[in-house]
Amino acid sequence: MTLNAALDRTLTVPNFQRGQRHRASAGLTLAGGTGINIARALKLLDVPVVATGLAGGRIGERIVEELTGEAILNDFVRIAYESRTSTAVVDPTASAYTEVYEWGPHVEPEELELLREKIHYLARGADTVVFAGSLPRGVSEDFYAEAIRDLNRRKVETVLDSEGQPLRLGAGAEPMLVSPNQREAESLVGQEFHDDQDFTQALDDIAELGARNVVITQESGCFALLREDREVKRLRAVAPRIEAASTVGSGDVLLAGFLAARFAGKPLDEALRSAVGTGAASTLEIGAGRFDPREAARLASAVEVTELEPVAS
């Protein structure tokens, strides 16, 4: 579910310098937004998935066309205002990237009601609904929270990957999993993380908000609080060192890898290895949500998973 879908343009610009004229060595245009990135990765992992959300204007039409061209099943609510575009400049010589996001469209109340009806319709055939990304203008910050509570009543698992107040309120609605990146998690708990103890405490703090499971993603891997039956595990998974082409969307792919592994019935530690290996594989390619599944499997075998002790109260 991507409420703030985008058309993502990624330009490869060696030796990029601010204020200078450059010629891109390559360009790539993809349908984007966190939920769409996750859907793309799930499809590559052979998990049945439908991408949905809001799409408006000519840009919205292009987003749907791009998804259809990738054979990603999609069912978007069309809105009057134009969907956004985003631009990323990747400098392979410095392993750096710069992102520029436009504001999302304004959403009218009747369009939002159509989206709620779409969620109910698609959730009938779903094991899990993933709510991902920022909220466009005109959408209340408690939208995710209300949708999660509604699906909880319908016995449908929910996953949330957002930031700020929508993440805080959504976590309080008791989703099955929340998956912020490090910056989003630091903002949520109100402090920076410097060591394993900080991350472990943050996992517990976020879980206390209401989320059953928590995964905090990083470029180097993730920290996770995961429940299985009545057991709670706090784990750290570290990816092998590789030379990244771009880290854009790697956290989205990591989350998709974890969901795919759990969908396949893998145990928690193996699911984390698979997730981090998949996220690492995505950094070898330009374009969010793209990776080679064979490379993901190879990298997963080298992921180190360690169990963390809870922070003493």
N, C-alpha and C positions, 0 to 999 in steps of 0.2 A: 504494500500500500504506500504509494508516493503521492502525497498531497501537493508537494511543490516540485513536480517533475520539471526537467530542464533538457535543453538540447546542449550537450557538452561538446565544446570544440577544444581539442588539445593540439598545441603547436610545439614542435621540437625546435628549439633555438639554441645551438651551441654558442657558448661564451656570451650569454645574454647579459646586457648591461642596461640599467635604467637610463632613460634619456637618450639612447642611441637608436639608430635605424638598423634593423636586422632583417634578414631573409630567412624564413623558416625552412629547415631541411625536410620537414615532413608535417603533415596535418591529418587529424583524424576527427570525425564527427560521429557521435553516438548519442542515443537517447540516454539521459542520465537522471541523477537524483538518487539518494541512498537506497530507496526501495527497489528502483530499477536495477541498480548495480547488484543488489542482492539476488534479484530474480535472474539476472544474466548468469551469475555464478552458479546458482542452483540448477539452472538448465544444463550448464556444462558438467555438473556433477550428476546428471540424469535423475534429478528430483522433479516430479511433476509440479509445475508452478504456473500461476496466473498473475501477471502484473496488472495492477489497477491503481486508481487514484483520480486525479484531475488533470485535464489537458485542454488548453484553450487556444483559439486562433490558429493562424498558419503554423506557428511553432508547435502547437499541440498536435496538429495534423502530422507534422514532420516527425514528432516523437513517436506517434503510433506507427507511422510508416517504417521508421527505423527498427522498432521492435518486431513488427511483422516480417521485415526483411531478415531478421535474425532468427525467425521461427520461434519467437517467445510469445506464448499465448498472452493476450491482453484484453482488458475490458475496462476502458476508462470512461468516466463521466465527462462529457464535453461542457466547457464553460465559456462564457462570453469573452472574458478578458484573456489577453495573450499570455501564454506560458513564458517562463524566463529562459534565457540562455546563460551559459557560463563559459568562461575561457580559462584554460590552464596553459601556462608556458613552462615547458620542461627543458632544463639545461643539462644535457647528459655529461658535460665536462665538469660540472660542479655538483652533480647528484642533487640538484635543487629544482624546485618548482614554485611558480607563483600562480595563485588562483584569483580570478575576478568573478564575482557573482552578481547578477542583476537581482533586483527585488522581484519577488514572486507576484502573481496576479492577485487581484481582489476577487474574493469569492462571495457570491450572493447567497442569502439564506436558503432560497429554493434549490440552488445548486448543491448546497451542503446536505440538504434533505435527500436529494437524489443519491448522493454518495452514501449516506447511511443505509438507504434501501439497497444499494449495490453491495455493501458490506454484508448485509443480512443474506442476500441472495447467494453470493459467492461462498460465504462461510458454511453454507449447508453441505458443501462437498469438500471442505477443508479440514485437515488435521490441525493446522497452525496458521494464524494470521500474523504477519509481520507489519508493524507500523513503523515507518522509518522516515527520518529527515525532519526538516523544519516545516513550520506551518505557514501557509500564505496569508496575506492580509484578508481580514474579514472572518477568520476562523478563531474561535475562542481558544485560549491556552489550555482549557480542560477538555478539548476535543478527544485527545487520545485516552484520557482517563475515563471519560464516559463510554467510549467505544470498547475499551478493555473490560469495563464492568459489565457491559451488555453481553459481550461474547463469553465472559466467565459464566454468566447465567445460562448461556446456551451450551456450556461444556466444550468450548473451543479454546485451545491453547493460544496464548498471545505472547508476542515478543515485541519489545520496544527499543528502538535505537534513535534517540533524539537528543536534545540538549535544553538547558535552561529550565524555565518554569514548565513547559510541556513535559519534559522528562521527569521533573520532581512530582508533578501531579499524576502523571502516568504511572510512576513507580508505586505511588500510594494506592493505585487501583488493583494491585496485586497481580501483575502479569507473571507468566511463567518464567520470563527471562528479560532482563534489561542489559544492553550492551553499549555503554558509552565508551568513547575513547578517553585517553588520559586527561586531556584538557577539559572535556565535558564532565568527567568524574570529579576533577579538582574543583570545578565551579560548583558542582552539586554539593560537595561536603565542606566547601569553604576553606580549603588549604591546598598547598602544593605538596606533591609526593616526592620524597627524596630517597627512600629505601623501601625494602620489602615490608617492613612494619607499617609504614604509611599506607601502602597499597592494601595490606591485610585489614587494617582498621577501616579503610574506605569501603572494602567489600562488605564488612559487617554493618557499617553505617547505612549503606545503600540498601542492603537487605532489610534492615530495620524499618525502612520507609514502606516496605510492603512487597518488594520483588522476591520471588521464590529463589531465583538464581541470578547471579551477576557475573558478567564478563567485562573486564576493563581491557580494551585493546591498546596495543602500542605498536610502533614499527618493528620492535624486536620480538614481539610475541603477545602474551596476555597474562593477566591475573584473573583467577576465577573462584567464585564461591558457588559450589554446585551441590544439590541435594539429590540423594538417591535413596529411596525408601525413607528411613528415619535418620540416615547418616548425612552429615554435612562435611564436605571436603573443601579446603582452601588450597588452591594449586597455582603454581606458576609454570608457564610453558615458554621456552625460549627457542627462537628459530636459529638455524645455523647462519653464520655470516655469509652474506652474498652481496654482490655489487648491484644495487638497485637501479633500474632505469627510471622508475617513477613509483612513488608510494601512494598516489592518488587512488582512493577507494580500497586500499588494502584491508582496512578494518571491516568494510562491508563484506569483502570476500571471506575474511576470517570468520565472521558470523555465519555466512552461508555455509562454509565448510563444517562448522560445528553443528548446524541444524541438519545438514545432510548426513553427517556421521551418526547423529542421534536417531534420525529417521531410519537409518540402516541398522539400528540396534547395537552400535558399538559401545563399549564401556567408556566411562568418563575420561580416563587418561588417554585412551586411544582416540576418542573424539577430539580432545584438545590437540593431540599431535596432528591429526588430520586437519583441524581448523588452522593451526599456525602454519603448517606446511603449505596449505592452499593460499593463505594470505601472503606468505613469502613468495610463492610462485607468481602471484599477481604483480609483484614489484618488478619482475623481469620484463614486463610488457607495458607498452603505452596504451592507455585507455582503461577506465575504471571497470572492474568486473571481469576482465579478460585474463586468462591464464591457460597454461598447458596442463591438463589433468595428470599426465605422466610425470611432469616435473613436480607437480604438487605431491604426488605419492613418493617421489624420491626424496624431496625435502622433508616430508613428514617423518620419514624413518630416522632423520637426524635431529629431530626436535627433542629437547630435554624437558621432562616434566618432573617437578619436585613438589612435595606436599609441604605446606606452610603451617606453622603452629599458630593458633589464635592468639591475638594480643591479650596479654593479662590485663584484667580490669583493675 
